[in-house]
Amino acid sequence: MKVIKQGWCWSAFLLSFIWAFIKGLWGIGSAILMMFIVMAFLRDLSDLLNGSKFIVAMIIPIALGLRGSSLYEGKLKKKDYKLVDIITARSPAMAMNFWLEKRVQTAG
């Protein structure tokens, strides 16, 4: 069972390709890492390229922050995980506890 936070994903925003590798999103993580490596090798080109590198370096984390949770959810669906419930809680641990309590109440 997995708990997935909906909305902005801070860990994906802050850790980018590291977050992707941790979550098993190998293709996304590899693509991001390669983009960062290419940008590092191109550091000596013109100022225009430096501006472009800055934009790319900002777009990647923002896109991951916005879509990280849904990317991970999609990976889990491909592995036959099923959506069981949507719970509003302050943390994943609280969400799991609410779900377990709800399950115990309906079973008993």
MOLINVEN-V255822 format. One record per pair of residues at least 12 apart in sequence whose ideal C-beta (glycine too) atoms are under 7 Angstrom apart, sorted by the first residue. I is the first residue (numbers start at 1). J is the second residue. D is the distance in Angstrom with one decimal. If there is no record, write none. Layout:
i=<I,I>
j=<J,J>
d=<D,D>
//
This chain:
i=<2,2,3,3,3,4,4,4,5,5,6,7,8,8,9,9,9,9,10,12,12,12,13,13,13,16,16,16,16,17,17,17,19,20,23,23,24,25,25,25,28,32,35,35,39,39,39,85,87>
j=<76,81,92,95,96,69,72,73,69,92,69,69,65,66,64,65,68,69,65,64,65,68,61,64,65,32,60,61,64,29,32,33,68,32,72,75,75,71,72,75,71,60,56,60,53,56,57,99,99>
d=<5.9,6.4,4.0,5.1,5.5,5.5,6.2,5.3,5.8,6.4,5.9,6.9,5.4,6.9,6.8,5.5,3.3,4.9,6.9,3.9,5.7,2.9,4.9,5.9,3.3,5.4,6.0,5.5,5.8,4.5,4.0,4.4,6.8,6.4,5.0,7.0,6.3,6.1,6.9,6.0,6.6,5.9,6.7,6.9,4.7,6.6,6.8,5.8,5.8>
//
